Amino acid sequence: TISFARATGISAGIPIVGEVLQVYVDKRITSNLLLASRAHAIWYYGRLERETRLCGTPELSLDISSNAARWQIVAYLFAVDWKDEGTLLSHGSITCWNCTAGAGGRQRRRVELRTLCEDVQGGFGRGLGLALNLYSDLYEPANTDDGLRVTFHYSDGFGLRVPEVLTGSREDLATPLVV
């Protein structure tokens, strides 16, 4: 369970400026995942044994409940190094302005993150990180109440699929990130 806060330690950068810096100056957006607020953000890690080319649209499946009918979840996909420093690869959000399940109702949702094509280093202490929080400057929040809570239920309805291009093959393989 996490609660709402504007400052969580996880970020997709400054709107517009962050995109420009990434594209034209090669200044990547990073977050130190160890310093993220445990009350307001949650993150998962999956180790990569080798360098991996990720190309496509990552899809996140969530099994959640909330104490409010209005909420937003922001998902971030990071390449993570051995110091738990994450470099942003992709992000996406899902917003519920008036959920039919209502407050407290458990629901399954799917989030498509931004399409990417990126070579990610593997090996010692390197992998993929999935971080979740309830706010980003990039999106209009559905609810900014400090009492907002969202619970993530770990079931067959919770997972991340990241398209991987196999080396030396023309096939794409959607491999789940182990969390």
Solvent accessible surface area in square Angstrom, and as a share of the most:
residue,aa,sasa,rsa
1,T,94,0.55
2,I,3,0.02
3,S,10,0.07
4,F,8,0.04
5,A,20,0.15
6,R,139,0.51
7,A,87,0.68
8,T,6,0.04
9,G,46,0.45
10,I,11,0.05
11,S,48,0.31
12,A,5,0.04
13,G,16,0.16
14,I,114,0.58
15,P,51,0.32
16,I,136,0.69
17,V,74,0.43
18,G,5,0.05
19,E,59,0.26
20,V,69,0.40
21,L,69,0.34
22,Q,41,0.18
23,V,105,0.61
24,Y,173,0.66
25,V,97,0.56
26,D,110,0.57
27,K,121,0.51
28,R,74,0.27
29,I,21,0.11
30,T,65,0.38
31,S,7,0.05
32,N,48,0.25
33,L,1,0.01
34,L,99,0.49
35,L,144,0.72
36,A,9,0.07
37,S,33,0.21
38,R,196,0.71
39,A,59,0.46
40,H,48,0.22
41,A,5,0.04
42,I,41,0.21
43,W,63,0.22
44,Y,28,0.11
45,Y,77,0.29
46,G,6,0.05
47,R,135,0.49
48,L,28,0.14
49,E,125,0.56
50,R,123,0.45
51,E,90,0.41
52,T,6,0.04
53,R,118,0.43
54,L,3,0.02
55,C,27,0.16
56,G,23,0.22
57,T,45,0.26
58,P,0,0.00
59,E,58,0.26
60,L,0,0.00
61,S,44,0.29
62,L,0,0.00
63,D,3,0.02
64,I,1,0.00
65,S,18,0.11
66,S,8,0.05
67,N,81,0.41
68,A,21,0.16
69,A,32,0.25
70,R,117,0.43
71,W,0,0.00
72,Q,4,0.02
73,I,1,0.00
74,V,0,0.00
75,A,0,0.00
76,Y,1,0.00
77,L,0,0.00
78,F,0,0.00
79,A,22,0.17
80,V,5,0.03
81,D,37,0.19
82,W,157,0.55
83,K,108,0.46
84,D,33,0.17
85,E,52,0.23
86,G,0,0.00
87,T,35,0.21
88,L,6,0.03
89,L,23,0.11
90,S,4,0.02
91,H,11,0.05
92,G,5,0.05
93,S,33,0.22
94,I,25,0.13
95,T,40,0.23
96,C,7,0.04
97,W,131,0.46
98,N,121,0.62
99,C,8,0.05
100,T,146,0.85
101,A,51,0.40
102,G,23,0.23
103,A,64,0.49
104,G,53,0.51
105,G,21,0.20
106,R,139,0.51
107,Q,22,0.10
108,R,148,0.54
109,R,70,0.26
110,R,136,0.49
111,V,3,0.02
112,E,92,0.41
113,L,4,0.02
114,R,120,0.44
115,T,98,0.57
116,L,17,0.09
117,C,89,0.53
118,E,48,0.21
119,D,63,0.33
120,V,4,0.02
121,Q,97,0.43
122,G,11,0.10
123,G,21,0.20
124,F,163,0.68
125,G,26,0.25
126,R,90,0.33
127,G,0,0.00
128,L,6,0.03
129,G,0,0.00
130,L,1,0.01
131,A,0,0.00
132,L,0,0.00
133,N,1,0.00
134,L,2,0.01
135,Y,25,0.09
136,S,8,0.05
137,D,92,0.48
138,L,51,0.25
139,Y,59,0.22
140,E,125,0.56
141,P,33,0.21
142,A,1,0.01
143,N,23,0.12
144,T,61,0.35
145,D,86,0.45
146,D,111,0.57
147,G,34,0.33
148,L,2,0.01
149,R,102,0.37
150,V,0,0.00
151,T,41,0.24
152,F,8,0.04
153,H,42,0.19
154,Y,133,0.50
155,S,38,0.25
156,D,133,0.69
157,G,7,0.07
158,F,23,0.09
159,G,23,0.22
160,L,2,0.01
161,R,119,0.43
162,V,3,0.01
163,P,23,0.14
164,E,12,0.05
165,V,37,0.21
166,L,54,0.27
167,T,130,0.76
168,G,88,0.85
169,S,42,0.27
170,R,242,0.88
171,E,120,0.54
172,D,100,0.52
173,L,84,0.42
174,A,42,0.33
175,T,39,0.23
176,P,83,0.52
177,L,17,0.09
178,V,117,0.67
179,V,79,0.46
